[in-house]
Amino acid sequence: RDTRARRRATTMAHAMILTASSRAAPVVHVKFSAAHARAQKRASVVVRAEGDAAATDEFTGLKPTSIKDFKELSNEALLEEVTKSKKMLFQLRMRQSTRKEFKPHHFGILKTKVAQLYTVKREREVAEGVGKRDSREIKFKERAASIYL
């Protein structure tokens, strides 16, 4: 009789299954539907900023960029933009890890922006006649100089 009741309970979506052992008290297991399980996976804790902290968010005006936007910048301005974008990526990763509110598409926007900035920089180096090996040496020195963003 116990196994028959157990079989009947597993066929229902939100049935309760009683399992009894000889020494312990009965334990109640609740079985949920697949839709409920998916909703549980998506649910997360969100901490929202209130007042002035919400208004001073640097991610609110973040939009996709184009290489054309960076063509007229100087080399120093390009490097400043790279540093700024990498700092924002770091802050975004911190928000994600501390379960604060963030928008996942900002990762792609910032990564694309950094790639576009490096592309413009490399195009200028190619126009000046800088080889690939020399370019990598310059990039390595720049990274060593700005290790602590």
MIDODO-890069 format. One record per residue: residue number from 1; residue in one letter; x, y, z of N, C-alpha, C in turn. Coordinates in steps of 0.05 Angstrom, whole numbers, always signed. Atoms other than C-alpha are relative to their C-alpha. Layout:
BEGIN
<site tido="NUM" bavex="a" n_east="X" n_north="Y" n_up="Z" ca_east="X" ca_north="Y" ca_up="Z" c_east="X" c_north="Y" c_up="Z"/>
...
This chain:
BEGIN
<site tido="1" bavex="r" n_east="+16" n_north="-24" n_up="+0" ca_east="+0" ca_north="+0" ca_up="+0" c_east="+17" c_north="+25" c_up="+0"/>
<site tido="2" bavex="d" n_east="-18" n_north="-24" n_up="-1" ca_east="+57" ca_north="+48" ca_up="+16" c_east="+12" c_north="+6" c_up="-27"/>
<site tido="3" bavex="t" n_east="-11" n_north="-5" n_up="+26" ca_east="+89" ca_north="+39" ca_up="-52" c_east="-20" c_north="+9" c_up="-20"/>
<site tido="4" bavex="r" n_east="+22" n_north="-9" n_up="+18" ca_east="+22" ca_north="+47" ca_up="-88" c_east="-5" c_north="+30" c_up="+4"/>
<site tido="5" bavex="a" n_east="+5" n_north="-28" n_up="-6" ca_east="+11" ca_north="+114" ca_up="-53" c_east="+24" c_north="+17" c_up="-10"/>
<site tido="6" bavex="r" n_east="-24" n_north="-15" n_up="+10" ca_east="+82" ca_north="+135" ca_up="-70" c_east="-1" c_north="+4" c_up="-30"/>
<site tido="7" bavex="r" n_east="+2" n_north="-2" n_up="+29" ca_east="+72" ca_north="+120" ca_up="-144" c_east="-21" c_north="+20" c_up="-8"/>
<site tido="8" bavex="r" n_east="+22" n_north="-19" n_up="+7" ca_east="+7" ca_north="+158" ca_up="-146" c_east="+9" c_north="+29" c_up="+6"/>
<site tido="9" bavex="a" n_east="-8" n_north="-27" n_up="-7" ca_east="+39" ca_north="+218" ca_up="-112" c_east="+21" c_north="+11" c_up="-20"/>
<site tido="10" bavex="t" n_east="-20" n_north="-10" n_up="+19" ca_east="+97" ca_north="+223" ca_up="-162" c_east="-12" c_north="+8" c_up="-26"/>
<site tido="11" bavex="t" n_east="+12" n_north="-7" n_up="+25" ca_east="+50" ca_north="+227" ca_up="-220" c_east="-13" c_north="+28" c_up="+1"/>
<site tido="12" bavex="m" n_east="+12" n_north="-26" n_up="-3" ca_east="+17" ca_north="+290" ca_up="-193" c_east="+22" c_north="+21" c_up="+1"/>
<site tido="13" bavex="a" n_east="-20" n_north="-21" n_up="+3" ca_east="+53" ca_north="+356" ca_up="-205" c_east="+10" c_north="+11" c_up="+27"/>
<site tido="14" bavex="h" n_east="-7" n_north="-12" n_up="-25" ca_east="+52" ca_north="+384" ca_up="-134" c_east="-7" c_north="-18" c_up="+24"/>
<site tido="15" bavex="a" n_east="+7" n_north="+19" n_up="-20" ca_east="+44" ca_north="+321" ca_up="-93" c_east="+20" c_north="+0" c_up="+23"/>
<site tido="16" bavex="m" n_east="-19" n_north="+3" n_up="-23" ca_east="+74" ca_north="+309" ca_up="-25" c_east="+5" c_north="-30" c_up="+3"/>
<site tido="17" bavex="i" n_east="-8" n_north="+28" n_up="-3" ca_east="+113" ca_north="+245" ca_up="-15" c_east="+9" c_north="-4" c_up="+28"/>
<site tido="18" bavex="l" n_east="-9" n_north="+7" n_up="-27" ca_east="+120" ca_north="+215" ca_up="+53" c_east="+19" c_north="-23" c_up="-1"/>
<site tido="19" bavex="t" n_east="-18" n_north="+23" n_up="-1" ca_east="+180" ca_north="+173" ca_up="+65" c_east="+5" c_north="-5" c_up="+30"/>
<site tido="20" bavex="a" n_east="-3" n_north="+7" n_up="-29" ca_east="+186" ca_north="+137" ca_up="+131" c_east="+23" c_north="-20" c_up="+2"/>
<site tido="21" bavex="s" n_east="-21" n_north="+20" n_up="-6" ca_east="+245" ca_north="+102" ca_up="+160" c_east="-7" c_north="-13" c_up="+27"/>
<site tido="22" bavex="s" n_east="+7" n_north="+15" n_up="-24" ca_east="+243" ca_north="+53" ca_up="+217" c_east="+7" c_north="+16" c_up="+26"/>
<site tido="23" bavex="r" n_east="-9" n_north="-13" n_up="-25" ca_east="+280" ca_north="+98" ca_up="+267" c_east="-8" c_north="+29" c_up="+1"/>
<site tido="24" bavex="a" n_east="+5" n_north="-29" n_up="+0" ca_east="+266" ca_north="+170" ca_up="+246" c_east="-29" c_north="+6" c_up="-6"/>
<site tido="25" bavex="a" n_east="+27" n_north="-9" n_up="+6" ca_east="+203" ca_north="+209" ca_up="+241" c_east="-4" c_north="+4" c_up="-30"/>
<site tido="26" bavex="p" n_east="+4" n_north="-3" n_up="+29" ca_east="+171" ca_north="+215" ca_up="+172" c_east="+9" c_north="+28" c_up="-10"/>
<site tido="27" bavex="v" n_east="-10" n_north="-24" n_up="+12" ca_east="+203" ca_north="+267" ca_up="+126" c_east="-19" c_north="+7" c_up="-23"/>
<site tido="28" bavex="v" n_east="+18" n_north="-8" n_up="+21" ca_east="+159" ca_north="+307" ca_up="+79" c_east="+17" c_north="+13" c_up="-23"/>
<site tido="29" bavex="h" n_east="-13" n_north="-11" n_up="+24" ca_east="+186" ca_north="+320" ca_up="+8" c_east="-22" c_north="+12" c_up="-18"/>
<site tido="30" bavex="v" n_east="+19" n_north="-12" n_up="+18" ca_east="+150" ca_north="+368" ca_up="-38" c_east="+12" c_north="+0" c_up="-28"/>
<site tido="31" bavex="k" n_east="-10" n_north="+2" n_up="+27" ca_east="+156" ca_north="+357" ca_up="-112" c_east="-14" c_north="+22" c_up="-17"/>
<site tido="32" bavex="f" n_east="+11" n_north="-22" n_up="+15" ca_east="+147" ca_north="+418" ca_up="-157" c_east="+2" c_north="-5" c_up="-30"/>
<site tido="33" bavex="s" n_east="+0" n_north="+4" n_up="+29" ca_east="+134" ca_north="+424" ca_up="-231" c_east="+26" c_north="+12" c_up="-12"/>
<site tido="34" bavex="a" n_east="-24" n_north="-10" n_up="+14" ca_east="+189" ca_north="+439" ca_up="-282" c_east="+0" c_north="+30" c_up="-3"/>
<site tido="35" bavex="a" n_east="+2" n_north="-29" n_up="+3" ca_east="+163" ca_north="+510" ca_up="-293" c_east="+7" c_north="+14" c_up="+26"/>
<site tido="36" bavex="h" n_east="-7" n_north="-11" n_up="-26" ca_east="+169" ca_north="+524" ca_up="-219" c_east="+30" c_north="-1" c_up="+5"/>
<site tido="37" bavex="a" n_east="-29" n_north="+3" n_up="-4" ca_east="+240" ca_north="+498" ca_up="-218" c_east="+16" c_north="+20" c_up="-17"/>
<site tido="38" bavex="r" n_east="-14" n_north="-20" n_up="+17" ca_east="+260" ca_north="+543" ca_up="-277" c_east="-3" c_north="+28" c_up="+12"/>
<site tido="39" bavex="a" n_east="+5" n_north="-26" n_up="-13" ca_east="+229" ca_north="+603" ca_up="-241" c_east="+18" c_north="+3" c_up="+24"/>
<site tido="40" bavex="q" n_east="-18" n_north="-1" n_up="-23" ca_east="+269" ca_north="+586" ca_up="-179" c_east="+29" c_north="+6" c_up="-8"/>
<site tido="41" bavex="k" n_east="-27" n_north="-5" n_up="+10" ca_east="+334" ca_north="+585" ca_up="-219" c_east="+4" c_north="+29" c_up="-8"/>
<site tido="42" bavex="r" n_east="-2" n_north="-27" n_up="+9" ca_east="+320" ca_north="+653" ca_up="-248" c_east="-1" c_north="+20" c_up="+23"/>
<site tido="43" bavex="a" n_east="+4" n_north="-18" n_up="-23" ca_east="+302" ca_north="+684" ca_up="-181" c_east="+27" c_north="+5" c_up="+13"/>
<site tido="44" bavex="s" n_east="-25" n_north="-8" n_up="-14" ca_east="+359" ca_north="+722" ca_up="-148" c_east="-6" c_north="+24" c_up="+18"/>
<site tido="45" bavex="v" n_east="+2" n_north="-22" n_up="-18" ca_east="+369" ca_north="+772" ca_up="-94" c_east="+11" c_north="+25" c_up="-13"/>
<site tido="46" bavex="v" n_east="-9" n_north="-25" n_up="+13" ca_east="+373" ca_north="+844" ca_up="-120" c_east="+0" c_north="+21" c_up="+21"/>
<site tido="47" bavex="v" n_east="-2" n_north="-22" n_up="-19" ca_east="+398" ca_north="+901" ca_up="-78" c_east="+0" c_north="+26" c_up="-17"/>
<site tido="48" bavex="r" n_east="+3" n_north="-24" n_up="+16" ca_east="+375" ca_north="+968" ca_up="-106" c_east="+10" c_north="+24" c_up="+16"/>
<site tido="49" bavex="a" n_east="-9" n_north="-25" n_up="-13" ca_east="+408" ca_north="+1035" ca_up="-91" c_east="-24" c_north="+19" c_up="+1"/>
<site tido="50" bavex="e" n_east="+22" n_north="-20" n_up="-3" ca_east="+362" ca_north="+1089" ca_up="-65" c_east="+12" c_north="+28" c_up="+1"/>
<site tido="51" bavex="g" n_east="-8" n_north="-28" n_up="-2" ca_east="+366" ca_north="+1165" ca_up="-70" c_east="+22" c_north="+8" c_up="-19"/>
<site tido="52" bavex="d" n_east="-22" n_north="-11" n_up="+17" ca_east="+430" ca_north="+1197" ca_up="-96" c_east="+17" c_north="-22" c_up="-13"/>
<site tido="53" bavex="a" n_east="-16" n_north="+21" n_up="+10" ca_east="+466" ca_north="+1131" ca_up="-105" c_east="-11" c_north="-11" c_up="-26"/>
<site tido="54" bavex="a" n_east="+12" n_north="+10" n_up="+24" ca_east="+416" ca_north="+1109" ca_up="-158" c_east="+3" c_north="+20" c_up="-23"/>
<site tido="55" bavex="a" n_east="-2" n_north="-21" n_up="+20" ca_east="+422" ca_north="+1175" ca_up="-195" c_east="+28" c_north="+2" c_up="-12"/>
<site tido="56" bavex="t" n_east="-28" n_north="-3" n_up="+9" ca_east="+498" ca_north="+1173" ca_up="-200" c_east="+12" c_north="-26" c_up="-10"/>
<site tido="57" bavex="d" n_east="-9" n_north="+25" n_up="+11" ca_east="+503" ca_north="+1106" ca_up="-235" c_east="+13" c_north="+5" c_up="-27"/>
<site tido="58" bavex="e" n_east="-14" n_north="-5" n_up="+26" ca_east="+555" ca_north="+1108" ca_up="-291" c_east="-9" c_north="-19" c_up="-22"/>
<site tido="59" bavex="f" n_east="+9" n_north="+19" n_up="+19" ca_east="+522" ca_north="+1049" ca_up="-326" c_east="-26" c_north="+7" c_up="-14"/>
<site tido="60" bavex="t" n_east="+27" n_north="-7" n_up="+11" ca_east="+455" ca_north="+1083" ca_up="-340" c_east="+1" c_north="+9" c_up="-29"/>
<site tido="61" bavex="g" n_east="-1" n_north="-10" n_up="+28" ca_east="+477" ca_north="+1118" ca_up="-404" c_east="+18" c_north="-16" c_up="-18"/>
<site tido="62" bavex="l" n_east="-19" n_north="+17" n_up="+15" ca_east="+519" ca_north="+1060" ca_up="-431" c_east="-15" c_north="-10" c_up="-25"/>
<site tido="63" bavex="k" n_east="+12" n_north="+8" n_up="+25" ca_east="+503" ca_north="+1050" ca_up="-505" c_east="+21" c_north="-13" c_up="-18"/>
<site tido="64" bavex="p" n_east="-19" n_north="+12" n_up="+18" ca_east="+535" ca_north="+1008" ca_up="-560" c_east="+15" c_north="+22" c_up="-16"/>
<site tido="65" bavex="t" n_east="-17" n_north="-20" n_up="+14" ca_east="+592" ca_north="+1045" ca_up="-596" c_east="+8" c_north="-11" c_up="-27"/>
<site tido="66" bavex="s" n_east="-10" n_north="+7" n_up="+26" ca_east="+622" ca_north="+1045" ca_up="-665" c_east="+29" c_north="+9" c_up="-2"/>
<site tido="67" bavex="i" n_east="-28" n_north="-7" n_up="+3" ca_east="+694" ca_north="+1049" ca_up="-688" c_east="+2" c_north="+29" c_up="-9"/>
<site tido="68" bavex="k" n_east="+0" n_north="-28" n_up="+10" ca_east="+677" ca_north="+1116" ca_up="-722" c_east="+1" c_north="+19" c_up="+23"/>
<site tido="69" bavex="d" n_east="+0" n_north="-17" n_up="-24" ca_east="+667" ca_north="+1145" ca_up="-652" c_east="+28" c_north="+5" c_up="+10"/>
<site tido="70" bavex="f" n_east="-27" n_north="-2" n_up="-12" ca_east="+740" ca_north="+1134" ca_up="-635" c_east="+22" c_north="+9" c_up="-20"/>
<site tido="71" bavex="k" n_east="-20" n_north="-7" n_up="+20" ca_east="+775" ca_north="+1152" ca_up="-700" c_east="+14" c_north="+27" c_up="+5"/>
<site tido="72" bavex="e" n_east="-11" n_north="-26" n_up="-3" ca_east="+784" ca_north="+1225" ca_up="-682" c_east="+15" c_north="+4" c_up="+27"/>
<site tido="73" bavex="l" n_east="-13" n_north="-2" n_up="-26" ca_east="+812" ca_north="+1212" ca_up="-612" c_east="+31" c_north="-2" c_up="-3"/>
<site tido="74" bavex="s" n_east="-30" n_north="+3" n_up="+0" ca_east="+887" ca_north="+1220" ca_up="-597" c_east="+7" c_north="-27" c_up="+13"/>
<site tido="75" bavex="n" n_east="-9" n_north="+25" n_up="-12" ca_east="+929" ca_north="+1161" ca_up="-575" c_east="-3" c_north="+0" c_up="+30"/>
<site tido="76" bavex="e" n_east="+3" n_north="-2" n_up="-29" ca_east="+929" ca_north="+1185" ca_up="-503" c_east="-29" c_north="-3" c_up="+9"/>
<site tido="77" bavex="a" n_east="+29" n_north="+2" n_up="-6" ca_east="+853" ca_north="+1193" ca_up="-504" c_east="-10" c_north="-28" c_up="-4"/>
<site tido="78" bavex="l" n_east="+7" n_north="+28" n_up="+4" ca_east="+847" ca_north="+1123" ca_up="-532" c_east="+7" c_north="-17" c_up="+24"/>
<site tido="79" bavex="l" n_east="-9" n_north="+16" n_up="-23" ca_east="+888" ca_north="+1094" ca_up="-475" c_east="-16" c_north="+7" c_up="+25"/>
<site tido="80" bavex="e" n_east="+17" n_north="-7" n_up="-23" ca_east="+847" ca_north="+1134" ca_up="-424" c_east="-28" c_north="-13" c_up="-2"/>
<site tido="81" bavex="e" n_east="+26" n_north="+13" n_up="+4" ca_east="+783" ca_north="+1106" ca_up="-454" c_east="+2" c_north="-30" c_up="+6"/>
<site tido="82" bavex="v" n_east="-4" n_north="+29" n_up="-5" ca_east="+811" ca_north="+1035" ca_up="-451" c_east="+1" c_north="-4" c_up="+30"/>
<site tido="83" bavex="t" n_east="-2" n_north="+3" n_up="-29" ca_east="+829" ca_north="+1045" ca_up="-377" c_east="-27" c_north="+4" c_up="+13"/>
<site tido="84" bavex="k" n_east="+26" n_north="-6" n_up="-11" ca_east="+761" ca_north="+1075" ca_up="-363" c_east="-19" c_north="-23" c_up="-4"/>
<site tido="85" bavex="s" n_east="+18" n_north="+22" n_up="+6" ca_east="+724" ca_north="+1018" ca_up="-398" c_east="+8" c_north="-25" c_up="+16"/>
<site tido="86" bavex="k" n_east="-9" n_north="+23" n_up="-16" ca_east="+766" ca_north="+965" ca_up="-362" c_east="-8" c_north="+3" c_up="+29"/>
<site tido="87" bavex="k" n_east="+9" n_north="-5" n_up="-28" ca_east="+751" ca_north="+997" ca_up="-295" c_east="-30" c_north="-5" c_up="+2"/>
<site tido="88" bavex="m" n_east="+29" n_north="+4" n_up="-1" ca_east="+677" ca_north="+996" ca_up="-312" c_east="-6" c_north="-30" c_up="-2"/>
<site tido="89" bavex="l" n_east="+4" n_north="+29" n_up="+1" ca_east="+682" ca_north="+922" ca_up="-331" c_east="+6" c_north="-13" c_up="+28"/>
<site tido="90" bavex="f" n_east="-6" n_north="+10" n_up="-27" ca_east="+715" ca_north="+909" ca_up="-263" c_east="-23" c_north="+5" c_up="+19"/>
<site tido="91" bavex="q" n_east="+22" n_north="-7" n_up="-18" ca_east="+660" ca_north="+946" ca_up="-227" c_east="-25" c_north="-16" c_up="-6"/>
<site tido="92" bavex="l" n_east="+23" n_north="+17" n_up="+8" ca_east="+608" ca_north="+907" ca_up="-266" c_east="+3" c_north="-28" c_up="+10"/>
<site tido="93" bavex="r" n_east="-5" n_north="+27" n_up="-11" ca_east="+641" ca_north="+841" ca_up="-246" c_east="-4" c_north="+0" c_up="+30"/>
<site tido="94" bavex="m" n_east="+4" n_north="-2" n_up="-29" ca_east="+641" ca_north="+865" ca_up="-173" c_east="-30" c_north="+1" c_up="+6"/>
<site tido="95" bavex="r" n_east="+29" n_north="-1" n_up="-5" ca_east="+566" ca_north="+881" ca_up="-178" c_east="-11" c_north="-28" c_up="-4"/>
<site tido="96" bavex="q" n_east="+11" n_north="+27" n_up="+5" ca_east="+553" ca_north="+812" ca_up="-207" c_east="+7" c_north="-18" c_up="+23"/>
<site tido="97" bavex="s" n_east="-9" n_north="+18" n_up="-21" ca_east="+593" ca_north="+777" ca_up="-153" c_east="-13" c_north="+6" c_up="+27"/>
<site tido="98" bavex="t" n_east="+13" n_north="-8" n_up="-25" ca_east="+560" ca_north="+816" ca_up="-96" c_east="-30" c_north="+0" c_up="-2"/>
<site tido="99" bavex="r" n_east="+29" n_north="+2" n_up="+5" ca_east="+491" ca_north="+804" ca_up="-126" c_east="-15" c_north="+26" c_up="+2"/>
<site tido="100" bavex="k" n_east="+14" n_north="-26" n_up="+2" ca_east="+475" ca_north="+877" ca_up="-136" c_east="-12" c_north="+1" c_up="-28"/>
<site tido="101" bavex="e" n_east="+14" n_north="-3" n_up="+25" ca_east="+433" ca_north="+902" ca_up="-193" c_east="+19" c_north="+7" c_up="-23"/>
<site tido="102" bavex="f" n_east="-16" n_north="-5" n_up="+23" ca_east="+467" ca_north="+899" ca_up="-261" c_east="-14" c_north="-10" c_up="-25"/>
<site tido="103" bavex="k" n_east="+12" n_north="+10" n_up="+25" ca_east="+449" ca_north="+889" ca_up="-334" c_east="+21" c_north="-16" c_up="-15"/>
<site tido="104" bavex="p" n_east="-21" n_north="+17" n_up="+12" ca_east="+486" ca_north="+831" ca_up="-367" c_east="+9" c_north="+9" c_up="-27"/>
<site tido="105" bavex="h" n_east="-8" n_north="-8" n_up="+27" ca_east="+487" ca_north="+863" ca_up="-436" c_east="+22" c_north="+22" c_up="+1"/>
<site tido="106" bavex="h" n_east="-21" n_north="-19" n_up="-3" ca_east="+534" ca_north="+916" ca_up="-408" c_east="+28" c_north="-12" c_up="-3"/>
<site tido="107" bavex="f" n_east="-26" n_north="+14" n_up="+4" ca_east="+590" ca_north="+864" ca_up="-408" c_east="+8" c_north="+0" c_up="-29"/>
<site tido="108" bavex="g" n_east="-6" n_north="+1" n_up="+28" ca_east="+585" ca_north="+856" ca_up="-483" c_east="+6" c_north="+28" c_up="-11"/>
<site tido="109" bavex="i" n_east="-5" n_north="-27" n_up="+9" ca_east="+581" ca_north="+931" ca_up="-495" c_east="+28" c_north="+9" c_up="+7"/>
<site tido="110" bavex="l" n_east="-26" n_north="-9" n_up="-9" ca_east="+643" ca_north="+945" ca_up="-454" c_east="+23" c_north="-16" c_up="-13"/>
<site tido="111" bavex="k" n_east="-20" n_north="+16" n_up="+13" ca_east="+683" ca_north="+887" ca_up="-483" c_east="+4" c_north="+8" c_up="-30"/>
<site tido="112" bavex="t" n_east="-1" n_north="-9" n_up="+28" ca_east="+665" ca_north="+910" ca_up="-554" c_east="+14" c_north="+27" c_up="-2"/>
<site tido="113" bavex="k" n_east="-13" n_north="-27" n_up="+0" ca_east="+686" ca_north="+981" ca_up="-537" c_east="+30" c_north="-2" c_up="+3"/>
<site tido="114" bavex="v" n_east="-29" n_north="+4" n_up="-4" ca_east="+754" ca_north="+958" ca_up="-512" c_east="+13" c_north="-11" c_up="-25"/>
<site tido="115" bavex="a" n_east="-10" n_north="+12" n_up="+25" ca_east="+764" ca_north="+916" ca_up="-575" c_east="+1" c_north="+21" c_up="-22"/>
<site tido="116" bavex="q" n_east="+0" n_north="-22" n_up="+21" ca_east="+745" ca_north="+976" ca_up="-619" c_east="+23" c_north="+20" c_up="+5"/>
<site tido="117" bavex="l" n_east="-22" n_north="-19" n_up="-7" ca_east="+794" ca_north="+1021" ca_up="-582" c_east="+27" c_north="-12" c_up="-8"/>
<site tido="118" bavex="y" n_east="-25" n_north="+13" n_up="+8" ca_east="+850" ca_north="+971" ca_up="-591" c_east="+3" c_north="-2" c_up="-30"/>
<site tido="119" bavex="t" n_east="-1" n_north="+2" n_up="+29" ca_east="+832" ca_north="+963" ca_up="-664" c_east="+9" c_north="+26" c_up="-12"/>
<site tido="120" bavex="v" n_east="-8" n_north="-27" n_up="+10" ca_east="+837" ca_north="+1038" ca_up="-677" c_east="+29" c_north="+5" c_up="+6"/>
<site tido="121" bavex="k" n_east="-28" n_north="-4" n_up="-8" ca_east="+903" ca_north="+1039" ca_up="-640" c_east="+19" c_north="-16" c_up="-19"/>
<site tido="122" bavex="r" n_east="-16" n_north="+17" n_up="+18" ca_east="+930" ca_north="+981" ca_up="-682" c_east="+0" c_north="+10" c_up="-29"/>
<site tido="123" bavex="e" n_east="+1" n_north="-11" n_up="+27" ca_east="+906" ca_north="+1012" ca_up="-747" c_east="+19" c_north="+24" c_up="-3"/>
<site tido="124" bavex="r" n_east="-19" n_north="-23" n_up="+1" ca_east="+946" ca_north="+1075" ca_up="-731" c_east="+29" c_north="-10" c_up="+0"/>
<site tido="125" bavex="e" n_east="-27" n_north="+11" n_up="+0" ca_east="+1007" ca_north="+1033" ca_up="-715" c_east="+8" c_north="-12" c_up="-28"/>
<site tido="126" bavex="v" n_east="-5" n_north="+11" n_up="+26" ca_east="+1001" ca_north="+997" ca_up="-782" c_east="+5" c_north="+22" c_up="-20"/>
<site tido="127" bavex="a" n_east="-4" n_north="-23" n_up="+18" ca_east="+995" ca_north="+1064" ca_up="-818" c_east="+28" c_north="+12" c_up="+4"/>
<site tido="128" bavex="e" n_east="-27" n_north="-10" n_up="-6" ca_east="+1060" ca_north="+1086" ca_up="-783" c_east="+22" c_north="-19" c_up="-7"/>
<site tido="129" bavex="g" n_east="-20" n_north="+20" n_up="+7" ca_east="+1095" ca_north="+1022" ca_up="-803" c_east="+11" c_north="-16" c_up="+23"/>
<site tido="130" bavex="v" n_east="-8" n_north="+16" n_up="-23" ca_east="+1100" ca_north="+989" ca_up="-735" c_east="-7" c_north="-29" c_up="-4"/>
<site tido="131" bavex="g" n_east="+4" n_north="+28" n_up="+4" ca_east="+1108" ca_north="+914" ca_up="-740" c_east="-16" c_north="-13" c_up="+23"/>
<site tido="132" bavex="k" n_east="+16" n_north="+14" n_up="-20" ca_east="+1068" ca_north="+862" ca_up="-702" c_east="+16" c_north="-5" c_up="+26"/>
<site tido="133" bavex="r" n_east="-17" n_north="+5" n_up="-23" ca_east="+1126" ca_north="+844" ca_up="-656" c_east="+4" c_north="+25" c_up="+17"/>
<site tido="134" bavex="d" n_east="-4" n_north="-26" n_up="-14" ca_east="+1140" ca_north="+917" ca_up="-639" c_east="-25" c_north="+9" c_up="+14"/>
<site tido="135" bavex="s" n_east="+26" n_north="-8" n_up="-11" ca_east="+1066" ca_north="+929" ca_up="-627" c_east="-5" c_north="-16" c_up="+26"/>
<site tido="136" bavex="r" n_east="+4" n_north="+16" n_up="-24" ca_east="+1063" ca_north="+872" ca_up="-577" c_east="+19" c_north="+8" c_up="+22"/>
<site tido="137" bavex="e" n_east="-19" n_north="-10" n_up="-20" ca_east="+1125" ca_north="+898" ca_up="-541" c_east="-11" c_north="+26" c_up="+12"/>
<site tido="138" bavex="i" n_east="+12" n_north="-25" n_up="-10" ca_east="+1092" ca_north="+967" ca_up="-535" c_east="-24" c_north="-6" c_up="+18"/>
<site tido="139" bavex="k" n_east="+24" n_north="+8" n_up="-16" ca_east="+1028" ca_north="+935" ca_up="-510" c_east="+8" c_north="-12" c_up="+27"/>
<site tido="140" bavex="f" n_east="-9" n_north="+12" n_up="-25" ca_east="+1066" ca_north="+895" ca_up="-458" c_east="+11" c_north="+21" c_up="+19"/>
<site tido="141" bavex="k" n_east="-11" n_north="-21" n_up="-17" ca_east="+1102" ca_north="+957" ca_up="-433" c_east="-23" c_north="+18" c_up="+11"/>
<site tido="142" bavex="e" n_east="+23" n_north="-15" n_up="-9" ca_east="+1036" ca_north="+995" ca_up="-429" c_east="-15" c_north="-14" c_up="+23"/>
<site tido="143" bavex="r" n_east="+14" n_north="+16" n_up="-21" ca_east="+1004" ca_north="+939" ca_up="-388" c_east="+17" c_north="+0" c_up="+25"/>
<site tido="144" bavex="a" n_east="-17" n_north="+0" n_up="-23" ca_east="+1064" ca_north="+936" ca_up="-342" c_east="-1" c_north="+28" c_up="+14"/>
<site tido="145" bavex="a" n_east="+1" n_north="-27" n_up="-11" ca_east="+1060" ca_north="+1012" ca_up="-332" c_east="-26" c_north="+5" c_up="+14"/>
<site tido="146" bavex="s" n_east="+27" n_north="-5" n_up="-12" ca_east="+985" ca_north="+1011" ca_up="-316" c_east="-11" c_north="-25" c_up="+13"/>
<site tido="147" bavex="i" n_east="+9" n_north="+25" n_up="-13" ca_east="+982" ca_north="+947" ca_up="-275" c_east="-21" c_north="+6" c_up="+21"/>
<site tido="148" bavex="y" n_east="+19" n_north="-8" n_up="-21" ca_east="+943" ca_north="+983" ca_up="-220" c_east="-18" c_north="+22" c_up="-11"/>
<site tido="149" bavex="l" n_east="+18" n_north="-19" n_up="+12" ca_east="+887" ca_north="+1016" ca_up="-259" c_east="-8" c_north="+20" c_up="+20"/>
